[in-house]
Amino acid sequence: MEKAELEMDSTSEQKVRSEKSKTIILTLVLSFFIIGGLGTWGYYELFGTKSASDFDLPSNDEVMDAEKTSGTSIYKPTLEVPVTEIQRRINVMHEYWNRELGFNAWNNYSISRNKEELIM
């Protein structure tokens, strides 16, 4: 009899431990989501959401002045230069410089050796 009682006690103890473990895990997961949600909500309440429309775009005169002082043409979306063309040009430049400087190639890049390339 005692052996059967001991086995029943050990199985009931295992069930209690299993239930406690499940409760602890569920509490931790729910706490993570609640704290994360409150943190995200608090961040957006404090700082607000930012999108491209939140920023004032430069006027045409400001763009022209920047082009004159820098000596580089600045592309602003117009009917002649759509946004997709600007994105394409940025992508081409990004890919080029990623090949030149990415994957630790920047360690071997010499400004003096590539001066002509940088001036263009």
C-alpha atoms as one frame of an Amber mdcrd trajectory, in Angstrom:
protein
   0.000   0.000   0.000   2.705   2.407   0.897   4.383   1.976  -2.468   1.153
   2.802  -4.317   0.628   5.836  -2.114   4.171   7.027  -2.770   3.702   6.645
  -6.514   0.451   8.599  -6.357   2.142  11.307  -4.292   5.020  11.606  -6.777
   2.664  11.820  -9.779   0.516  14.416  -8.038   3.691  16.370  -7.168   4.794
  16.204 -10.816   1.385  17.485 -11.933   1.603  20.366  -9.464   5.134  21.209
 -10.661   4.001  21.007 -14.273   1.082  23.345 -13.556   3.378  25.757 -11.716
   5.839  25.728 -14.615   3.064  26.401 -17.116   1.757  29.243 -14.955   5.209
  30.806 -14.646   5.887  30.564 -18.388   2.467  32.010 -19.260   2.986  34.849
 -16.777   6.398  35.673 -18.255   5.116  35.657 -21.848   2.117  37.816 -21.008
   4.303  40.195 -18.991   6.667  40.530 -21.941   3.833  41.482 -24.288   2.199
  43.846 -21.812   5.452  45.636 -20.965   6.429  45.792 -24.645   3.031  47.156
 -25.612   3.069  49.772 -22.874   6.625  50.746 -23.789   5.730  51.172 -27.446
   2.613  53.145 -26.586   4.628  55.368 -24.225   7.290  56.012 -26.842   4.748
  57.131 -29.419   2.926  59.250 -26.820   6.150  61.024 -25.891   7.784  61.390
 -29.274   4.912  60.934 -31.714   5.032  59.146 -35.008   7.395  60.390 -37.663
   6.777  60.113 -41.349   8.130  61.866 -44.415   5.134  64.202 -44.461   6.092
  65.507 -40.987   9.136  67.293 -42.383   9.103  70.520 -44.341  10.596  70.052
 -47.777  13.003  72.717 -48.997  11.665  75.279 -51.417  12.920  75.444 -54.983
  15.013  78.514 -54.084  16.678  76.647 -51.214  17.437  73.727 -53.514  18.925
  76.064 -56.126  21.092  77.785 -53.476  22.314  74.402 -52.207  23.151  73.329
 -55.765  25.150  76.530 -56.334  27.126  76.287 -53.108  27.849  72.573 -53.400
  28.385  72.469 -57.138  26.322  69.285 -57.280  22.897  68.979 -58.821  20.195
  68.005 -56.366  17.274  66.018 -57.696  13.875  66.971 -56.389  10.817  65.017
 -57.500   9.150  66.746 -60.419   7.356  65.597 -63.510  10.753  65.328 -65.231
  12.468  63.519 -62.335   9.960  61.212 -60.598  10.540  59.721 -57.147  11.253
  56.296 -58.664  14.156  57.741 -60.631  15.635  59.259 -57.486  15.240  55.935
 -55.679  16.925  54.152 -58.592  19.871  56.564 -58.551  20.280  56.203 -54.788
  20.158  52.421 -55.174  22.836  52.491 -57.875  25.089  54.674 -55.701  24.472
  52.468 -52.679  25.341  49.301 -54.594  28.491  50.904 -56.000  29.785  52.072
 -52.611  28.800  48.805 -51.006  31.035  46.995 -53.514  33.842  49.504 -52.956
  33.731  49.735 -49.161  31.638  46.818 -47.912  32.852  43.530 -46.452  35.924
  45.172 -44.858  37.096  46.591 -48.191  37.072  50.006 -46.508  40.253  48.972
 -44.681  42.133  48.943 -48.000  40.420  51.970 -49.581  42.743  54.885 -50.205
  41.331  58.362 -50.725  44.485  59.593 -52.439  44.477  56.631 -54.831  40.788
  57.154 -55.732  40.716  60.971 -55.716  39.466  61.285 -59.307  36.587  58.946
 -58.574  35.605  60.955 -55.490  35.642  64.302 -57.294  33.145  63.154 -59.893
